[in-house]
Amino acid sequence: MILNSIWGRYFLKSILKTTTFVLACFYGLYVLIDYAYHPFHAPWMELLKYYGFDLLQQLEILLPFALLIGLIRTLSNLSAHHELIALQSSGVSFHALMRPFLLVGLTCTLLLYLNNELFLPHAMQFLRKAHEKYITKKAKHNLPLSAKHLLLKDNSTLIFQSYQQSEGRFFDVYWIKNNDEIYRMKFLYPNIEKPLGEFVDYISRDSNDHFVVKESMDKQSFPDMLFFKESIFETGSEVEERPLTQLWTKLPSKEVSSDKEAEIVAIFHHKLALPLLCLLVILGPAPFCIRATRQLALFSINAISLFSLVALYLILNSGALLIERQVLSPYLAIWVPLLTAFALSILAMARRIV
């Protein structure tokens, strides 16, 4: 129905052209700043691939802002040339005028959900591998020190500093086999038939109840080191890198009982909420842009709309942090502010129609 009308196709072409231009400008500026701040020592083709995948990661932030500016720019031009007044005078309702823009907002929302589900997980894994491979030596020295652990099938514990996805190995590892035996190694490769350690020290308890290094080896295989395959996958894949459907399956059935579960809940609801901003930026400023007035307060509309979008984005990010810290439930932290913004926008739309 929308594409059958000349003015509908014209509206779609105008907002898509402006949104694409603004998105390209935003991302081009981001690339220049990002590359100047921490350049990657990589071939040009690898660099282009890196920033192509990085666009998928930044899309959920940049697309709503580009769509907002595209909408206000398109509607202000139409209003300045009295095209909206002409259409409304010929009997086209406000509801009908909004259909092309709502179609664009809904399409962008669905594209972001599709991106989160299919493309973004692979993109984020590639970006992490690229950081590990091409990061500068200075940045490597500045990485924060931390310790993580895994429980193995025999109830022994593996403590490590990091998992290097690009190499498929753990770094700075302690395998606490039992109360009397510990293996310390620089690297551990778990994804082979017999896990292999490099630069290994065997530490055991002596007769004086002291731990001493009994043997040092360049390489040592560990056939009795049995991993849960899912644990390795979860270690090599950050929670942010998982698609929505996988996060859904990991949601706790009852109350949150651990920091890991709280992180999953926070990221799931945050990923579920952000794409809806594309629809909100259509509903919010549109009633104020389609007005039969001689002078449209464009500066005020742009300033208030951008400020509101930034504020809502910060509220959603803060809400995700509060969920992760188990301070608030996801409904209070994320969905109440978002649904309140939608309610205010729909109320403004309803008053405009009346």
Helices and strands as residue ranges (DSSP letters): H 6-37, H 44-80, H 83-89, H 94-114, I 115-119, H 120-134, H 137-141, E 148-151, E 157-164, E 169-176, E 181-189, E 196-205, E 211-221, H 229-236, G 239-241, H 244-250, H 259-273, G 274-276, H 277-283, H 286-289, H 298-324, H 330-330, I 331-335, H 336-353
